[in-house]
Amino acid sequence: MAYKLVVSTVLEFPVRFSLLDGEKDRLFTFKVRGNRVDVEAFRKTLGDSTDMLVDALRKFLLGDQLSLKMVDWVGPAALVDDAGQPAPAGPEALAALLQLDGMTQHVFNTVAESNSAKGRLGN
């Protein structure tokens, strides 16, 4: 008999991060939406890859299986265009953010945490 989860297969959650701006940390947040992913399917995707780990994670985050979309900035945008205007949330902004050192791993960890079951106190 096959079973399926009673919760949505689509996840929406914030990604919070900070960047050092001179001597001060500036906090930024953006919201993403993506598909809940089967752990075994992810392991197969990663196992089949010959890329460096960070490149394989970036491909997974931007690939069809997860279908991760940046849907909105929460607060000020961390990116601006050539004219100094805030970059719209979307695929180009997400791809640009994933080029920051450590951001691919941070977004992956946030996706994994959002996709995972969580224990609750009182068990």
C-alpha positions, -999 to 999 in steps of 0.1 A, spaced: 0 0 0 14 35 -9 12 63 16 15 101 11 20 130 34 -10 150 46 9 183 44 16 204 13 43 194 -11 51 231 -16 71 248 10 75 286 15 100 300 40 123 329 47 161 328 42 178 351 66 215 362 63 239 390 71 267 406 52 294 427 67 292 463 55 323 480 67 323 472 104 286 466 107 266 435 100 236 442 78 207 417 80 187 407 49 158 383 43 142 369 12 113 344 8 115 313 -13 90 287 -25 99 252 -36 89 216 -37 93 192 -8 120 168 -19 124 131 -12 157 125 6 166 94 -15 160 114 -47 183 141 -35 210 116 -25 208 100 -60 211 135 -76 241 143 -55 256 108 -59 253 110 -97 271 143 -99 308 147 -107 308 184 -98 324 199 -67 300 198 -38 291 235 -38 284 234 -75 263 203 -72 243 220 -44 238 251 -65 226 230 -94 202 212 -71 189 245 -56 183 260 -91 171 227 -107 137 214 -117 134 188 -88 133 214 -61 119 241 -83 131 268 -58 119 303 -66 128 335 -49 94 352 -44 100 383 -24 125 404 -4 115 409 32 128 443 40 155 460 20 170 441 -10 206 429 -8 211 436 -45 208 466 -67 210 470 -105 234 492 -124 212 523 -117 212 516 -80 176 504 -79 167 474 -58 169 442 -78 135 425 -81 131 391 -64 134 364 -90 157 338 -106 185 363 -115 186 376 -79 187 341 -65 214 331 -88 234 362 -80 231 356 -42 242 319 -46 275 333 -59 283 348 -25 308 327 -5 288 305 19 254 314 5 248 282 -14 254 261 17 233 284 38 203 283 14 207 245 11 207 242 50 176 264 52 159 242 25 168 210 43 156 224 76 123 234 61 119 201 43 126 180 75 104 167 103 111 184 137 110 170 171 89 189 197 94 192 234 72 171 256 76 139 236 
